[in-house]
Amino acid sequence: MAILNNITSNFLYELIILTFTGIISVFLLLIRRRIAEKILDAFEYLCSVKIYRQIGFPKKHIESDILIQDLLAEVRVITQCDRAYFLQFTNGKIYSSKNQMWKISLTNESLAKGIKSTGKNFHDILSSTVSEFLYPLWVDNLGSMSGIKRVSPENCDCPNKNRCQLPDGVVLYYPNDMDNSYIRELLLNSDVTHLMATPVINENNNQIGILCIDYCFSALKPIEIIQHASLLCKTSKKLFFQVKNKL
């Protein structure tokens, strides 16, 4: 009986020691893991700082992008549109003939609730593929182009109307009435019933991008939409200043 009690006592003692040792081991393991995570976080931070400095991505870029997003959101709310976005021209490549290959990409976008993004539709695409969309923004004579209406300056209510620098710069598109084209299908696939656009122009009077607002499920009529033409003009100038700040 004494031997049995001794064996039981030794077993309980060893069990307590093993349990205590296990708890200590787990605790130390957690501490080592936490230290390792901190070291990895610090290393990742240092690497990101190094990359940040190498690519030269200044703080003003982020600040300008935030302000651009705020401008688009403001336009979307005031105009009651479903989608407001900023398209920018890019020169990604040059042909062997030395001619530049101009492309267009969506860089900023503000969406109403439930509206899908159209960013993938306007990502690094050749400007020539959407010529029907770009053409009216800098050509006076629309010719026989259907589904496209010149808005300014006839329908503007801006007090600077007579001295406007964009006399032909606001255009309203009716995708359902446009001629069959790539841009028409692109807009219809994005549920666009009306689109109003104006160019964003720099100090050298060159177009660097386009400010667009889409109406997808809005009940606004065209006559109500064009009342916001002057707002688009004013916002396009503000957009340029923000883009300029990033240079």
C-alpha positions as CSV (number, residue, x, y, z in Angstrom):
1,M,0.0,0.0,0.0
2,A,2.8,2.3,0.9
3,I,4.5,1.5,-2.4
4,L,1.3,2.3,-4.3
5,N,1.0,5.6,-2.5
6,N,4.6,6.4,-3.3
7,I,4.0,5.6,-7.0
8,T,0.9,7.8,-7.1
9,S,2.6,10.7,-5.4
10,N,5.5,10.5,-7.9
11,F,3.1,10.3,-10.8
12,L,1.2,13.4,-9.6
13,Y,4.4,15.2,-9.0
14,E,5.7,14.4,-12.5
15,L,2.3,15.3,-14.0
16,I,2.4,18.7,-12.2
17,I,6.0,19.3,-13.4
18,L,5.1,18.4,-17.0
19,T,2.0,20.5,-17.0
20,F,3.9,23.5,-15.5
21,T,6.8,22.9,-18.0
22,G,4.3,22.8,-20.9
23,I,2.6,26.0,-19.8
24,I,6.0,27.7,-19.6
25,S,7.0,26.4,-23.0
26,V,3.8,27.6,-24.6
27,F,4.2,31.0,-23.0
28,L,7.8,31.3,-24.1
29,L,6.8,30.1,-27.6
30,L,4.2,32.9,-27.8
31,I,6.7,35.4,-26.6
32,R,9.2,34.3,-29.2
33,R,6.5,34.4,-31.9
34,R,5.4,37.9,-30.9
35,I,9.1,39.1,-31.0
36,A,9.5,37.5,-34.4
37,E,6.3,39.3,-35.7
38,K,7.7,42.6,-34.4
39,I,11.0,42.0,-36.1
40,L,9.3,41.1,-39.3
41,D,7.0,44.2,-39.1
42,A,10.0,46.4,-38.5
43,F,11.8,44.8,-41.4
44,E,8.8,45.3,-43.7
45,Y,8.4,48.9,-42.6
46,L,12.1,49.6,-43.4
47,C,11.7,47.9,-46.8
48,S,8.6,50.0,-47.6
49,V,10.3,53.2,-46.5
50,K,13.3,52.3,-48.8
51,I,10.9,51.5,-51.7
52,Y,8.9,54.7,-50.9
53,R,12.1,56.8,-51.1
54,Q,13.3,55.0,-54.3
55,I,10.2,55.6,-56.3
56,G,9.9,59.2,-55.0
57,F,6.2,59.1,-54.1
58,P,5.8,62.3,-52.2
59,K,3.0,63.1,-49.8
60,K,1.5,65.7,-52.1
61,H,0.5,62.9,-54.5
62,I,-1.7,61.3,-51.9
63,E,-3.1,64.6,-50.8
64,S,-3.9,65.6,-54.4
65,D,-5.6,62.2,-55.1
66,I,-7.8,62.7,-51.9
67,L,-8.8,66.2,-53.1
68,I,-9.6,64.8,-56.6
69,Q,-11.8,62.1,-55.0
70,D,-13.5,64.8,-52.9
71,L,-14.2,66.9,-56.0
72,L,-15.7,63.9,-57.9
73,A,-17.9,63.0,-54.9
74,E,-19.1,66.6,-54.7
75,V,-19.9,66.7,-58.4
76,R,-21.7,63.3,-58.1
77,V,-23.9,64.5,-55.2
78,I,-24.8,67.9,-56.7
79,T,-25.5,66.6,-60.2
80,Q,-27.4,63.6,-58.8
81,C,-25.5,61.4,-61.2
82,D,-24.6,57.7,-60.6
83,R,-20.9,57.9,-61.5
84,A,-18.3,60.7,-61.7
85,Y,-14.9,60.0,-62.9
86,F,-11.7,61.4,-64.3
87,L,-10.0,60.1,-67.5
88,Q,-6.4,61.0,-68.2
89,F,-4.4,60.7,-71.4
90,T,-1.2,58.8,-71.3
91,N,1.6,58.2,-73.8
92,G,2.8,54.7,-73.0
93,K,4.7,53.8,-76.1
94,I,6.1,55.3,-79.3
95,Y,5.9,53.6,-82.7
96,S,9.1,52.9,-84.7
97,S,7.9,55.8,-87.0
98,K,8.4,58.0,-83.9
99,N,4.6,58.7,-83.7
100,Q,3.2,58.7,-80.2
101,M,0.6,56.1,-79.2
102,W,-2.0,58.0,-77.1
103,K,-4.0,56.1,-74.6
104,I,-6.6,56.9,-72.0
105,S,-7.2,55.5,-68.5
106,L,-9.6,56.1,-65.6
107,T,-7.6,57.3,-62.6
108,N,-10.3,58.4,-60.2
109,E,-13.9,57.5,-59.7
110,S,-16.8,58.2,-57.4
111,L,-19.8,55.9,-57.4
112,A,-23.3,56.1,-56.0
113,K,-24.5,53.2,-53.9
114,G,-25.1,50.0,-55.9
115,I,-23.3,51.3,-59.1
116,K,-20.5,49.2,-60.5
117,S,-17.1,50.7,-61.4
118,T,-16.3,51.3,-65.0
119,G,-12.6,51.4,-64.4
120,K,-11.8,48.1,-66.2
121,N,-13.5,49.5,-69.3
122,F,-11.3,52.6,-69.4
123,H,-7.9,51.1,-68.5
124,D,-5.0,51.9,-70.8
125,I,-7.0,51.8,-74.0
126,L,-6.0,53.4,-77.3
127,S,-7.6,56.8,-77.8
128,S,-8.4,55.8,-81.4
129,T,-10.8,53.1,-80.2
130,V,-13.1,55.6,-78.6
131,S,-12.7,58.4,-81.2
132,E,-16.5,58.9,-81.3
133,F,-16.3,59.8,-77.7
134,L,-13.3,62.1,-77.9
135,Y,-14.0,63.8,-81.3
136,P,-16.9,66.1,-80.1
137,L,-14.7,67.5,-77.3
138,W,-12.5,69.5,-79.6
139,V,-14.2,69.7,-82.9
140,D,-17.0,72.2,-83.6
141,N,-18.7,70.4,-86.4
142,L,-20.3,67.2,-85.2
143,G,-21.5,66.4,-88.7
144,S,-23.8,63.5,-88.9
145,M,-22.9,62.0,-85.5
146,S,-26.1,60.9,-83.8
147,G,-26.7,60.6,-80.1
148,I,-24.4,63.5,-79.3
149,K,-25.4,67.1,-78.3
150,R,-23.4,70.2,-77.8
151,V,-24.3,71.7,-74.4
152,S,-22.1,74.8,-74.0
153,P,-22.3,77.7,-74.4
154,E,-25.9,77.7,-75.5
155,N,-27.3,76.0,-72.4
156,C,-24.9,77.3,-69.8
157,D,-26.0,79.5,-66.9
158,C,-22.4,80.4,-65.9
159,P,-21.9,84.2,-65.3
160,N,-18.6,83.9,-67.2
161,K,-20.5,82.5,-70.2
162,N,-19.4,85.2,-72.7
163,R,-15.7,84.8,-71.7
164,C,-15.7,81.1,-71.4
165,Q,-12.5,79.3,-72.3
166,L,-14.4,76.1,-73.2
167,P,-17.0,77.3,-75.7
168,D,-17.4,73.8,-77.1
169,G,-16.2,71.9,-74.2
170,V,-19.4,70.3,-72.6
171,V,-21.0,67.5,-74.5
172,L,-24.0,65.3,-73.7
173,Y,-24.1,61.7,-75.0
174,Y,-27.1,59.5,-75.5
175,P,-25.6,56.0,-75.9
176,N,-28.9,54.4,-77.1
177,D,-29.0,56.9,-80.0
178,M,-25.3,56.8,-80.9
179,D,-24.0,55.0,-84.0
180,N,-22.7,51.5,-83.5
181,S,-19.2,51.7,-82.1
182,Y,-16.9,50.4,-79.4
183,I,-17.7,53.3,-77.1
184,R,-21.4,52.9,-77.5
185,E,-21.2,49.2,-76.4
186,L,-18.9,50.1,-73.6
187,L,-21.3,52.7,-72.2
188,L,-24.4,50.5,-72.6
189,N,-22.6,47.6,-70.8
190,S,-22.0,50.1,-68.0
191,D,-25.8,50.9,-67.8
192,V,-25.2,54.5,-69.0
193,T,-28.3,56.2,-70.4
194,H,-26.7,59.7,-70.5
195,L,-23.2,60.9,-70.2
196,M,-22.0,64.5,-69.9
197,A,-18.3,65.3,-70.3
198,T,-15.9,68.2,-70.4
199,P,-12.2,68.3,-71.1
200,V,-9.6,69.1,-68.5
201,I,-7.2,71.6,-70.0
202,N,-3.7,72.8,-68.8
203,E,-2.2,76.2,-68.9
204,N,-0.9,75.6,-72.5
205,N,-4.5,74.9,-73.6
206,N,-3.8,71.2,-74.1
207,Q,-6.3,68.6,-73.1
208,I,-4.8,66.3,-70.4
209,G,-8.0,64.5,-69.5
210,I,-11.8,64.4,-69.4
211,L,-14.2,64.9,-66.5
212,C,-17.3,62.6,-67.0
213,I,-20.6,62.0,-65.2
214,D,-22.8,59.0,-66.0
215,Y,-26.5,58.7,-65.4
216,C,-27.6,55.0,-65.2
217,F,-30.8,54.7,-63.2
218,S,-31.4,58.4,-62.5
219,A,-34.8,59.9,-63.2
220,L,-33.3,63.2,-64.3
221,K,-34.2,64.3,-67.8
222,P,-31.6,65.7,-70.3
223,I,-32.9,69.3,-69.8
224,E,-32.2,68.9,-66.1
225,I,-28.8,67.3,-66.7
226,I,-27.5,70.1,-68.9
227,Q,-28.1,72.6,-66.1
228,H,-25.0,71.3,-64.5
229,A,-22.7,72.1,-67.4
230,S,-21.2,75.1,-65.7
231,L,-20.4,73.0,-62.6
232,L,-18.4,70.6,-64.8
233,C,-16.4,73.5,-66.3
234,K,-15.5,74.9,-62.9
235,T,-14.6,71.4,-61.6
236,S,-12.4,70.6,-64.6
237,K,-10.3,73.7,-63.7
238,K,-10.0,72.5,-60.1
239,L,-9.0,69.0,-61.3
240,F,-6.2,70.5,-63.4
241,F,-4.8,72.4,-60.4
242,Q,-4.7,69.1,-58.4
243,V,-3.1,67.2,-61.2
244,K,-0.6,70.0,-61.5
245,N,0.2,69.8,-57.8
246,K,1.3,66.2,-58.3
247,L,3.9,67.1,-60.9
